Amino acid sequence: MSIEQHLIDSGIVLPEPAAPVASYVPVVIEGGLAYVSGQIPFNAEGALMLGRMGEHVDTAFGQRAAERCGLMILAQLKAALGSLDRVERVVKLGVFVSSTPDFTEQPKVANGASDLMVKVFGEAGKHARSAVGVPVLPLGVVVEVDAIVAIRG
């Protein structure tokens, strides 16, 4: 079964790929890898998911935001590759979590994106990962996620 069909069967709807908000491109393909620029979370209605972990929002909200970043990563990959069937393996995710100094659940927040990759790609979705807390993210979003993905042809 194709990844595209798996998405349909799983009820996963990809958002429209977001345009860059500064001087960069969403995806660079080099040496069999796709480097996906940091993606920020938009909810299902298209609004930014804002806040700071440990201050404004809870871990469950952060997980949903990380999952929305993961969906945007998939949307950017589909736009760049033509099909998600070209994904060979998710190699690494970098997850940045806007959080207070005493918030320590960044790995739990990051699971929102990680679990999505495994749901979509199975074993090929298991990846290395960084999950770090930062004081602020672009536009006030709660999470930003970037990716390195091995691709076919």
C-alpha positions as CSV (number, residue, x, y, z in Angstrom):
1,M,0.0,0.0,0.0
2,S,1.3,3.5,-0.8
3,I,1.9,6.0,1.9
4,E,-0.7,8.3,0.2
5,Q,-3.3,5.5,0.5
6,H,-2.2,4.8,4.1
7,L,-2.8,8.5,4.9
8,I,-6.3,8.3,3.5
9,D,-7.1,5.1,5.3
10,S,-5.8,6.5,8.6
11,G,-7.8,9.7,8.2
12,I,-4.7,11.9,8.1
13,V,-5.2,15.1,6.1
14,L,-2.1,17.0,5.2
15,P,-2.3,20.8,5.3
16,E,-1.3,23.0,2.4
17,P,2.5,23.5,2.6
18,A,3.3,26.8,4.3
19,A,5.3,29.4,2.4
20,P,8.6,30.4,4.0
21,V,8.4,33.4,6.3
22,A,12.0,34.5,5.7
23,S,14.9,33.9,3.3
24,Y,15.1,30.1,3.1
25,V,13.5,27.2,1.2
26,P,11.2,24.6,2.8
27,V,13.2,21.6,1.6
28,V,16.7,21.0,0.2
29,I,17.5,17.7,-1.5
30,E,21.2,16.7,-1.5
31,G,23.0,13.4,-1.5
32,G,19.9,11.2,-1.1
33,L,18.6,13.2,1.8
34,A,15.9,15.8,2.1
35,Y,16.5,18.5,4.7
36,V,13.3,20.0,5.8
37,S,13.4,23.5,7.3
38,G,11.8,24.1,10.7
39,Q,8.1,23.9,10.4
40,I,5.7,25.7,12.8
41,P,2.3,24.5,14.0
42,F,-1.0,25.6,12.5
43,N,-4.1,24.1,13.9
44,A,-6.8,22.6,11.7
45,E,-8.4,26.0,11.1
46,G,-5.1,27.5,10.0
47,A,-4.3,29.5,13.1
48,L,-0.8,29.5,14.6
49,M,-0.5,27.5,17.8
50,L,1.0,30.0,20.3
51,G,2.3,29.8,23.8
52,R,5.1,28.8,26.1
53,M,5.3,25.4,27.8
54,G,5.2,25.8,31.6
55,E,3.5,29.2,31.3
56,H,0.6,29.4,28.9
57,V,-0.2,25.8,27.7
58,D,0.0,22.2,28.9
59,T,2.0,19.3,27.6
60,A,-1.0,17.8,25.7
61,F,-1.3,21.1,23.7
62,G,2.4,21.0,23.0
63,Q,2.1,17.4,21.8
64,R,-0.7,18.4,19.4
65,A,1.4,21.3,18.2
66,A,4.4,19.0,17.5
67,E,2.1,16.6,15.6
68,R,0.9,19.6,13.5
69,C,4.5,20.5,12.8
70,G,5.0,16.8,11.7
71,L,2.0,17.1,9.3
72,M,3.6,20.2,7.8
73,I,6.9,18.4,7.4
74,L,5.0,15.7,5.5
75,A,3.2,18.3,3.4
76,Q,6.5,20.0,2.5
77,L,8.1,16.6,1.6
78,K,5.1,15.7,-0.6
79,A,5.4,19.1,-2.4
80,A,9.2,18.7,-2.9
81,L,9.2,15.0,-3.8
82,G,5.9,14.6,-5.6
83,S,5.0,11.6,-3.5
84,L,5.7,10.5,0.1
85,D,6.4,7.0,-1.4
86,R,9.9,8.3,-2.1
87,V,10.6,8.5,1.6
88,E,13.0,5.7,2.6
89,R,13.4,6.6,6.2
90,V,13.0,9.4,8.7
91,V,16.6,9.9,9.9
92,K,16.3,12.7,12.4
93,L,13.9,15.2,13.9
94,G,14.9,18.4,15.7
95,V,12.2,19.6,18.1
96,F,12.4,23.1,19.6
97,V,10.0,23.8,22.4
98,S,9.3,27.2,23.7
99,S,9.4,26.7,27.5
100,T,10.1,28.2,30.9
101,P,13.4,27.3,32.5
102,D,11.7,24.9,34.9
103,F,9.7,23.0,32.2
104,T,11.4,19.6,31.6
105,E,8.9,17.7,29.5
106,Q,10.3,18.6,26.1
107,P,10.7,14.9,25.1
108,K,7.0,14.3,25.8
109,V,6.1,17.3,23.7
110,A,8.4,16.0,20.9
111,N,6.6,12.7,20.9
112,G,3.7,14.4,19.1
113,A,5.9,14.6,15.9
114,S,7.8,11.3,16.5
115,D,4.7,9.2,17.0
116,L,3.2,10.7,13.8
117,M,6.2,9.6,11.8
118,V,6.0,6.0,13.1
119,K,2.2,6.0,12.4
120,V,2.8,7.1,8.8
121,F,6.0,5.2,7.9
122,G,6.1,2.3,10.4
123,E,9.6,1.1,11.1
124,A,11.0,3.6,8.6
125,G,9.5,6.4,10.7
126,K,11.7,5.6,13.7
127,H,14.4,8.2,14.0
128,A,17.1,9.9,16.0
129,R,15.9,13.1,17.7
130,S,16.8,16.2,19.6
131,A,14.2,17.8,21.9
132,V,15.3,21.1,23.4
133,G,13.8,23.9,25.3
134,V,14.2,27.5,24.0
135,P,12.9,30.8,25.5
136,V,11.1,31.9,22.3
137,L,10.3,30.7,18.8
138,P,9.3,32.6,15.6
139,L,5.9,34.3,15.7
140,G,5.4,33.1,19.3
141,V,4.7,29.5,18.4
142,V,5.0,26.8,21.0
143,V,7.0,24.3,18.9
144,E,9.1,24.1,15.8
145,V,10.3,20.9,14.2
146,D,12.8,20.2,11.4
147,A,13.7,16.9,9.7
148,I,16.3,15.0,7.8
149,V,14.8,12.3,5.6
150,A,16.4,9.6,3.4
151,I,14.8,9.5,0.0
152,R,14.7,7.1,-3.0
153,G,15.6,8.2,-6.5
